[in-house]
Amino acid sequence: MRIWQAGLIFLLFASPAWAGDADAGHALARRWCAGCHAVDPGGSRVQDAPPSFGDIARHPGQNQARLYAWLQAPHPAMPDLQLSRRDIDDVVTYIESLRKQP
């Protein structure tokens, strides 16, 4: 088992349900992520490679645990933002809110 998988399992069983603030997550995303990702509903990508937050939310199999793990271990080319647990909860809650958007 990889370290990130063990961490994800720990989070799933040790953490209460995510209870972030979607509005705060949206504000964080606009400030920190909008340089590369389209973060607003219906927004288009700023650069060619990064998906929009709406596309991330609607990706098959996407769920809160995967989003949380992804934000704790940033992907290549993503700046090291040092997000707090609360920040991650808020951003995950915001992304989850986009799942229902067209």
Sequence and secondary structure as in RCSB ss.txt:
>XXXX:A:sequence
MRIWQAGLIFLLFASPAWAGDADAGHALARRWCAGCHAVDPGGSRVQDAPPSFGDIARHPGQNQARLYAWLQAPH
PAMPDLQLSRRDIDDVVTYIESLRKQP
>XXXX:A:secstr
  HHHHHHHHHHHHS      HHHHHHHHHHHTTTTS  STT   SSSSS  HHHHHHSTT  HHHHHHHHHS  
TT       HHHHHHHHHHHHHGGG  
